[in-house]
Amino acid sequence: MQELRAASFDEFVAWYLARERRKNPQRTVPESAPERRDMMYNDHRGKLRGWFEEGRWGVVLFEKPDELESLIFHEADWVRKEGFLVGTGEDYRLLGRVVSNAIQAGFPWNSSDLRHLTYCTAIGRGHFRLEGSSRLVVCTPNPEEKQRNPSGTYYLHDGTARALAYMVLVKQEAIPFEPVEAFLAAK
């Protein structure tokens, strides 16, 4: 992993709200950093960890597939229902393992979420890269995440669907691996 530059919580908030605005152009994004923070805390609290504001932020580049494969994936009902997250043993949430499970489950064709197919198609055609406005967000894992996934390096905080689609295509050799950009929040 290469550190590209320093960043800040406020830069992350502005980036996230701008991304949400692209999805819904009717949304407005406040001009000032304090107003953007308020909006983030009020409307997107699930995208924050309690320590983010005091954390050390940077923009990094994952230069090898195994660096991405060691990210700890989000544990959610949809991931289990789709068959991407199997079991509860050690390292069961690492992205590399989730990718293997997704391929076995027929991802993206058998997915109930259309955005998976949309991401795979866009990434496969070279219309979408995991950088800039589409970068990932990773952070220091909490103690439970790390205990259950000791080989995990960071928690994949935002961009799970993008990362999953990208790594499935890489694993299936549909596209070559290219470095992936991410915000990194360290506790």
WOPE-V625440 format. One record per residue. RES is the residue in one small letter. PHI is phi in whole degrees, -180 to 180 (none if undefined). NEAR is the number of other ideal C-beta (glycine too) atoms within 8 Angstrom. D_CENTER is the distance of its C-alpha to the mean C-alpha in Angstrom with 2 decimals. Layout:
res = <RES RES>
phi = <PHI PHI>
near = <NEAR NEAR>
d_center = <D_CENTER D_CENTER>
This chain:
res = <m q e l r a a s f d e f v a w y l a r e r r k n p q r t v p e s a p e r r d m m y n d h r g k l r g w f e e g r w g v v l f e k p d e l e s l i f h e a d w v r k e g f l v g t g e d y r l l g r v v s n a i q a g f p w n s s d l r h l t y c t a i g r g h f r l e g s s r l v v c t p n p e e k q r n p s g t y y l h d g t a r a l a y m v l v k q e a i p f e p v e a f l a a k>
phi = <none -109 -81 -89 -170 -75 -141 -146 -58 -63 -65 -59 -60 -62 -61 -63 -65 -66 -65 -63 -67 -63 -73 -139 -60 -73 -71 -108 -116 -59 -74 -95 -60 -61 -68 -66 -61 -58 -62 -63 -65 -81 -103 -137 -55 -64 -95 -126 -110 -55 -98 -55 -63 -95 -68 -95 -110 -156 -113 -124 -127 -83 -97 -135 -57 -67 -67 -75 -63 -91 -73 -87 -81 -66 -95 -145 -58 -63 -69 -69 -60 -74 87 -87 -115 -122 80 -140 -70 -60 61 -71 -105 -68 -54 -58 -72 -62 -62 -59 -63 -64 -62 -63 -82 86 -62 -92 -65 -97 -79 -82 -107 -60 -64 -63 -66 -61 -63 -60 -64 -64 -67 -61 -89 80 -91 -150 -126 -87 -159 52 -69 -113 -64 -88 -129 -123 -152 -58 -71 -77 -56 -67 -60 -70 -62 -79 -134 -62 -84 -73 -95 -137 -89 -80 -80 -146 106 -61 -66 -66 -65 -62 -60 -61 -71 -62 -64 -65 -62 -84 59 -79 -141 -80 -70 -126 -54 -118 -92 -152 -75 -121 -109 -112 -82>
near = <7 7 8 8 6 6 9 7 11 9 9 14 12 11 11 13 13 10 10 10 11 8 5 7 5 4 7 5 10 8 4 6 8 6 9 14 12 9 12 14 9 7 6 12 8 4 9 9 9 4 7 11 6 4 13 5 13 12 13 13 11 11 7 7 8 7 10 14 11 11 14 14 14 7 7 6 5 7 13 11 7 13 9 13 10 7 4 4 5 7 11 12 14 15 15 11 10 14 13 9 12 13 11 7 10 7 13 10 6 7 11 4 8 6 7 13 10 8 14 12 8 9 15 9 6 7 5 9 8 13 7 6 7 10 14 13 14 13 14 9 11 8 6 6 12 11 7 11 14 8 7 15 6 11 12 15 10 8 13 10 10 13 15 16 13 14 14 14 12 12 9 7 5 6 11 4 7 6 8 13 13 14 14 12 16 9 6>
d_center = <15.51 17.24 17.26 17.80 18.86 18.93 17.16 17.68 16.51 18.45 16.77 13.30 15.10 16.87 13.89 12.14 15.59 16.40 13.46 14.72 18.18 17.55 16.74 19.89 22.38 24.73 22.60 23.80 22.11 24.52 26.07 26.08 23.44 25.00 24.90 21.23 20.52 22.76 21.01 17.59 19.30 21.25 18.98 15.39 16.14 13.46 10.85 13.06 14.36 18.10 18.18 15.74 18.78 20.58 17.82 17.93 15.45 15.03 13.42 13.06 13.19 12.33 15.63 15.98 14.47 15.21 13.12 9.94 11.84 12.45 9.04 9.66 8.18 8.73 12.46 13.63 16.76 15.39 13.72 17.15 19.16 17.72 18.62 15.26 15.58 19.16 21.25 20.86 22.07 20.86 17.46 16.94 13.22 12.34 10.08 13.39 15.28 13.09 13.39 17.13 17.57 16.00 18.39 21.23 20.56 20.99 17.51 17.24 20.92 21.29 18.25 19.37 16.55 17.62 14.33 13.47 16.70 16.21 13.02 14.90 17.98 16.71 14.90 17.98 20.34 18.84 18.25 14.56 12.88 9.56 11.41 13.05 12.33 9.43 7.77 4.34 5.22 6.54 9.86 13.02 13.11 15.88 19.05 18.65 15.22 16.82 20.12 18.93 16.72 18.87 17.65 14.07 13.41 10.47 8.41 4.64 5.27 3.56 2.64 4.00 7.08 6.72 5.86 8.51 10.85 10.84 11.62 14.10 15.86 16.08 17.45 19.84 20.92 20.55 19.03 19.28 16.49 15.86 14.16 10.59 10.29 8.17 9.51 10.69 12.40 15.10 17.52>
